[in-house]
């Protein structure tokens, strides 16, 4: 299929607001794809990162059009959108390279170049590849390509819509597609359906990471005990990076919650796993950084993942603490109760298992929570004894308990500060995901929580994500996720969402989370109604 058709579909979707109409349009499009095009097309609509910076895309657009930087910024400032600006620039292009072949650019041709971008080391090589693509694009195709490269999709097409469309086209249930996506990415599922392989290949398998089970929030130990029928198990909630470990004898792979393989960044953790002498296993745990016997903040760990090569800091060690067992020596453990999985985990991992306590009363639960906090941990997680493991689902069978409410939100805009914060983008607009519209809705602002060094770094990152500037306010692409603490949700007419966080404070930057993983607007409103009047 011609790549331009994807761009035309995107523009049609931009004009729609009703979910059913969008699903129908996507389904009609998917039916016309060749078998091998389904996966790449879905991947492009989800707007994945291809190791290409915003500035590199801008430079490639200018090279393909023969226009100047002033032309770009004039157009961009009018539209506030890189894709729209690219389309307009291509209607004014001063140069036009004649392709070697007269055939239009296809979906698979673009996909092969995008895949190559993942491995090309230099910016110059990436720019040459992008110039080649843009040279063969129409204005509509160039707009879509710019959005694919930067992940700046605004047509409301997320995994939910694509899952529904795939279910309709390939005559399977939406639940079957959703279940398959817990054992593989949506593009992988689309590829299997497109090629007629079905969904049977998506099951619990070694070295195919599983979507993690997630915890709801509880206000206190008392609430957790009520939800779990008067008895629960409390585990330390560590301030680290959640990982999934796949083991087959000496072969060890460590995956993040986003399915990225980070084994090369933490060789000492690979070594710790090998010391267990396991035959076959899939385990979950938390990697935490330690110095002088005390846990270090989460941000230290994230620096490891940003470096091209692992780098150890003197006096600082990484430790792995296990908290769940999903598979052992040929036996899937997902359907086993928590107490059975925990027992199996203790038998193979011993002292490397996170500390826990069975509690049946508020007082002993609060004492364990205080112990966790005194050791520098975030809080505790309450786990119901008889619950199975539900991949990809947020369940009340697991309840995280912290001293204050926290939500994971995405920054959609920021304002230039003044006084001691002059020169920094330091007043941040915090947004939750409205699952009905697929858009991010602002639920509060804050300038609290970041150090001066973090303010400087955040300003650089936000300026690179800037889409529009109006006075002091800078609108940015919603990519940076932050964990925000607050003490209350209140009604507010200030924001279209109708709610606002009181005393919001950024606790940490969540580079391990994608924007679509932030808390939902429904969750924020639920907290509003759960509060004492």
N, C-alpha and C positions, 0 to 999 in steps of 0.2 A: 504494500500500500504506500501511496505517496505520503511523505512526511507532512506536506501542507494540509492534508485532510485532518491530521491531529490538531493543527492550529485552528482550522475552521470549526472543528468540534468544540474546542476550548472557548472560542468566541460565542458560540451558540449557548454553551452552558453558563457563561457569564451573565446572560440575559434572563436566565430562568431562576425562579425562587422556590418552586414547588418540587418537593423531593421525588414524587412519582414521575414527573415529566423528565427530571434529570436522569433517573434510573432508566426510563424507556429510551432516551436518547443514547445513553452509554451502551445499553444492551444492543440497540440497532447497529451501533458502530462496531462493537465487538464481534457481531455475527459476520461482518464483512472482512474481518482480519484473516490472514493466513495463519495456519496452526502455530508457526514459530514466532508470530508477531504479538500474540496476546500478552506474554510476560513483559517484553520491552515496552509495549504501549502502556500497560498499567504502571510500570515502574516510572515512566516519564510523567504520568499524571500525578503520581505521589510526590514528584519533585525531589528526588534524592540528591544528595551532595555528590559531586564528581571531582572533588579536590580542586575546584576552580573558584577563585575569588571574584568578588563583584567588579573590582577594577580591571581584572583580566578580561572579563566579558565586555566591559565598556570599551576597552582598547581594541578588542577584536571587532566590535561593531563599527568603531570609527575607521579602522583599517579597511573593512569591507565596503564602507560607504564613501570613503574619501573625504569625510567631513572632519571638522576641527572640534577640539574639546569645548570651545565656546558654544558651538552648535548643539553639542550634546547637553550641556548644562541648561541652556535656554529651553530646550525641549523637555528635559527631565523636570525642571522646576515648574513647568506648566502642567505636566501630567502627574508627577509624583509617583510614577510607576515605570520601572525599567523596561518592562515588556511593551507598554504603550509608547514609550519614548523611542524604543528600537523600531517599532513599526513605522512611526512617523519619519524617523531618520531614513529608513529604507525607501520611503516614497520620494525622498529628496536626494538619493545617492548620486554622487558625482562620478563614481567609477563603477563599472560593471564587468566582472571577469567572466568571459565566455567559458562554460564548462567543456571538458574534453568530450563528454558524451551529451547527447541531446535529451537523454531520459531524465525525468524529474528525480529529485532526491527522495529516497525511500526511508521508511521507518527503520528497517534493518541496517541500512547504510549509516544512518545517524547513530543507531545504538552501538555499532561496532566502534565508531570513533569515541563515543562516550565511555565505553569500556576501556579503550586504550588510554583515556585521560587519567584513569585510576593509577596507571603504572608509569606514566611519563614523569620524569623527575623535575625538569626545568620549566620555568614559566614561559620561556621563549618557545619551547616545543609545544606547550599547551596552546599558546596563542596562535601558532601556525596551524595547528589542527582545527582550532575554532574558526580561524579566518577561512579555511577551506570549506567548512560547513556553512558559514554565513554567506559566503560568495555564491552558494547554490540555492539560497533561500529566497522566497518571496517575502514581502513585508509581513504577511500573516504568519508564515513559517518562522521568520526571524524573531517575531514577538514571542511565539511559543518556545522556541529554542532558548531564548534569554531567560524565560521563566523556569524552564527545566533545569538549566545550569545553576541558577541561583536558588531554586526551591521556592520562588516567590509566586506560589499558586494562590489565586484569590477567587476561583470559580466555585469554591465550596465542595470540591470533589475529594473526599477522603476515603479511607479504607471501607467505611460503612456503605457508602454508595456503590463503590466498586464491587464489594462482596455481593450486594443485592443484584447488580447487573450480571455478574458472573453466574449467580444461581439461576437467573432467568434464562440466560443464553444456553447453559449446559444442563438445564433441567435437573438440578440438585437443590436441596433445601438450603436456605440461608444459614441455618444452624450447622449444616455439614461443612459449608465453606468456612464459616467462622471457626469451627473446631479444627479444620485443617490448618488454618492460619496460626493456631497456637503451636504447631509443630513445624512451621515453615513460613517464610514471608509471603505476603499477598502476591507479588510478582511470580514467585515460585509456584504457588497454587494455580495462578492463571496460566502459567506455562504448561503445567501438567494437564489441566483441563483442555487447553487449546490443542495439545498434541494427542489427546484421547487416552491419557494414562490413568485418568480418574484420580480419586483422592485417597486411595488405599495406601499410597506411598508415604502419606503424612501420618506418622505414628511416633511413639517414643523410640528413638534410635540413637545410638552412640554418635557423637560429633554432629548431631543436628539439634541445635539449642532449642529449648522449649520456652514459650512465653511464661514468665514467672507469675505465680499466684501473688496477689497484692492484698494488703491489709487496709481495713477501714480505720477511722480514728475513733477513739473513745475519750470522753472527758476525764475519766478517772477509773480507779480500780473497781469502785462500786458498780459503775456502768458495765464494765467487762464481766463482772461476776453475774449480773442480772442477765446479760445476753447469753452467757454460757451455762445457765442453769445452776448457779451457785458454786460451781467448782471449775477452775481453769488452771492452765500452766502458764507461768510468766517466764519469759526469756529476756535477757539483756538485749536492748536495741542498740546496736553498735553504730558509731558514726564513721562508717567506712563505705566501700564500694561493694555493692552486691554482685556476686559472681556465680556462675554455674560451671561446675567442673566436670568434664567428661574424661574418663580414664579407661584405657585398655592396656593393661600391664605398664610398660614404660612410656607409652604414648599418652600425653596429657594435653588437654586443650582447656583454656580458661576463657569463658565468654561473659560479656557484660549483659545487662538486662536488655540491651538493644541488639543482641546477637553478634556483636563485634568480637572477634578473636583477639584478645590482648595478652596472650601467653608470652610473647616476646618482650613485653614491657615489664614482666615480673618473674624473671627466672627463679628467684628464690622461692616463690610460691609454688612453681612447678616442682621444685626440689622437695618442698614440704609434702606435697601430694605423693610424690614417688616414694617417700619414706614409709608411707602406709602399706606398701606392698599389695595394692589392690589388683584384682584380675580384670573385672569390668564393673564400672559404676558411673552413675550420674548423681552428683551431689550439689547442694547449694550452700553458700557460705558468704561471709563478709570478710573482705580484706581491709585491715586497718593498719595505719602507720603508728609506730611506737618510738618514743625517745625517752630514755631514762625511766623506763617502766610505766610511762603514762601515754595514753592515746593522743595522737595529734589530730588537728582539724582535717575535715574531709578534703579541703582544697589541696593539701599537700599531695594526696593521692592522685588527684586529677592532673597534676603537672606531669606525672609519669606518662599518662595517656596522650598528652599533647606532643611529647618529644618523639623524634624520629628514631632515636636509639635509647634503650634503657639507661638510666643514670642513677647510681646509688649515692645517697648523701651520707657523709660520715656521722656515726652516732645514731642513725635512724634505721629502724628495721621494719619490714612488713610481716604481718602475721595473718594467718588464715584461721578463721573460726567457722566451723560448720554448723548449720542449723536444720538441714533437711536432707533426706535421702529419697531420690526419685527412681532409681534403678540399681539393681545389684545382681551381678552374675547371671544375667539372662532373665531376671524376674522384674517386671515393672512394679513400682511401689506406689503409683499415683492413687490407686483405689484403696490402699491400706489406711487405717486410722492413724492420726498423728502419733499416738502413743506407740504404735507398732513401728512406724518409720523412725521415731526417735530412738527406740531401743536398738534397732538395727544400726543406726548411725553411731551410737555410743560403742557398740561392739567393734566397729571397724576404725573409728577415729579417736576413741578414748578422750584424753584431756583436751583435744583440739575442738571439742563440741562446745558451743556457747552455753554459759551457765544458765540454769533454770530452776524454778521452784514451783511445786504444786501448792495452790492456795485455795482455801475455802472460806476465807474471811477477809474483810477490808483491811483490818489492822496488819495482818501478816503480809498482805499484798502491798500495802503502802510502805512497809518496812523494806521489802525487797526493791521497790521502786527507788527509795532513798539510797539504798546501797548502790544501785546501778548509777544513779546520778553522782554519787560521791566518788565513784571510780572513773568519772569522766565520760560516761556513756550518755546517749540521747534520752533514754527512758527504758521502757519495757514493751514487749509484744505479748499480748494474752492470746493463747491458742487453745481452742476447744479440744478436749481429749479425743473425741471420736470422729473428727472431721477428716475427709479425704483431701488430697491436693488437687486444686482446680486451676489448671494452667490458664493464664491470661485473664483471670477473673478477680475482681476485688470483692472480698467476702468478709462478713462479720464474724466468721469463724476465727479470723485473725484480727485482733484489734491493737493498734499501736497507741500507747499511752505516753504522753509527754507532759511537761509542766504547763505548757500553753497550747492553744490551738495553732496548727500550722497547715498551710496549703502550699502546693507547688503551683506557681503562676508564671506567666510569660510577660516579659516587658514589651509593650507595644509603642511606647513613646517616652520621652524624657525632656526635662526642661533644664536650661542652663542655670547653674546656681549663682548665688551672690554671697557676699561676706566671705567667710572662710571657705566656702565652696565655689567661689568665683573661678571661672575657667574650666569647671567640670560639668558634665551632664550628670546631675545628681538628684533630681526629683523624678522618680520613676513611676510611670503608669503601669499598673499591674492588672493583668487580665486572666479570666477563666474561660474555659471552652464552653460555648453554648452548643450542645450536641444536636439541637434541632436545626440550627442554621449553619453549623460548621464554622462559625466565626468566633473570634475572641472578643469578649466583652469586658471592659474595664470595671474592676470592683474596688479600686482604691489607688492611693498614691503613697509613696514614702520616700524620704531622703535619709532614713536611718539605717545603720547596720554595717556599712562598708568603711574600711580604713582608708586613709589617704592614698595608699598605694593601690588599693582595690578600686577607688574612685577613678584614678588615673587610667588603670587598665580598662575599666568599664567604659569610660569615655571614648577610648580608642576603638573598642569593639562596637559601640553603638554608632559612632560616626561612620564606620565601615558598612553598617546596616541601614544607614539613613535613606529614607525614601522621599521625605518632604520636610521643609523647614518653614515655620510660620512664627515670626518673632522669636521668643525664647524657646518655643516648643519644637522639638525635632521628632518626627514620626519615623519609626524604624520597622524593618521586617521583624515579625515576631519569631525570634529564634533563641533568645537567651532565657532560659528557665531559672527561676530563683525560688528557694524555699522561704516562705514568708510566715513569720509568727505574728499573732495579734491577740487581743483579749476579748474582742466582741465583733459581731456582724450587726450593722444597723441599717435601717431603711434609709434610702437616700434618693433625692430627686436630681442629684448632681450628675449621675451616670444613667444611661439608658438601661443598664442592668437592674436598676432599682435598689441596689445594695452597695454598702461601702464597709471596708474593714476599718476598725478603730484601733489606733496605736499600732499600725503595721510596721514591721521591721524586717529587713532582709537578714536571714540567718546564714544563708550560704548560697553560692551559685551552683546550680545543678547541671553541670556540663554533661552528666551521664544520662540526662533525660531529653527526649524530643518534645517540641512544642505540643504535639497532639497527646502527650501523656500528662499534661497538667490537669489539675482538678477541674471539675465541671462547674458550670453556673448553678446547676441543680444542687450540687453538693454545698455550695456557698449558701444558697437559699435554705437548704435543710438545716444548716447550722444556725441561721437566723431564727427559725421556728423552734429549735431545740433549746434556745437560751432561756433562762429565767426572765420573766417580764420585769 
